[in-house]
């Protein structure tokens, strides 16, 4: 039997995350990376030399013109996600782009609408839901061990100096909800379904950064479950949790808790059982980011199966757009100090862009960037 043809792909962006995204792809079979793009060509060439990648470009348009591609992985700054996604759509190339999907709700909608119009698959690389401990917690819930969940807390609170290796984060006008919040809100959707309403409060504790570094979001899910999503990069705690997401879910028959060091505890009237759900420690990952970097492989595998036609992707553009709506609804709630009803966002998105801006000139998510 002949070996199936390998899918050819390119990576756009050779910064911090590409150094982990690229080797994560190489853990999978059936693909071949043929080109890199970066506006600083030296960075692309350095990465290409390390992994024996044949072609480098400092002009993305030239890459699309010259290379025969089956998909592209966009790992550039969020401000450029729309630009490169629309470029790939023009050439009919399936798109994977890193989270957050876009730097505004309307930009994300343009990406989704354009790819749909061009019949180009759009996927968002959203890895947190693929972390091994979170997948196991979901299995416990789905198995009915704790009964019907009615309350939950999903927490990412840390004092980790994230600005050291990603200094650009300090310059973001909107920081923690777009950065970590994109992950945490997606985890909430993965575990508990869609939200009906939300209320958000934010703070900036670190005065050296531009955006908010603390956010607390209270959601009522469509199931009736109450969910608190909390995130902070200014929390000096007894035990540093970074980069773990800590979760407590309460049901009418018990509770399940994911706590420090990947410890999963299940409590029912019969007592408590516990197990440790560790990530796979690949040689290329940074131990400080182990559970995050390990999940990249599982997320890539899921997206690759969709591109190959052998499986269904969880984090399509259409699905992740629901997370994007939560992100920008949270900013609107914090700014206006009010509860946001999510169905109202559907009404705004159905407006023409001029009408939506007139509807609320300061509506964060609908700025036409």
Secondary structure, DSSP 8 states (H G I E B T S, - for coil): ------EEEEEE--STTHHHHHHHHTTSSSEEEEEEE-SSHHHHHHHHHHHT--EEES-HHHHHHH---SEEEE-S-GGGHHHHHHHHHHTT-EEEEESS--SSHHHHHHHHHHHHHTT--EEEE--GGG-HHHHHHHHHHHTTTT-SEEEEEEEEE----HHHH-GGGGG-SS-HHHHHHHHHHHHHHHHH--EEEEEEEEE---TTSSS-SEEEEEEEETTS-EEEEEEES----SS--TT--EEEEEETTEEEEEEGGGEEEEEETTEEEEEE------TTS-GGGHHHHHHHHHHHHHHHHHHHTSS--SSBHHHHHHHHHHHHHHHHHHHHTS-EEHHHHHHHHTS-HHHHHHH-TT-GGG---
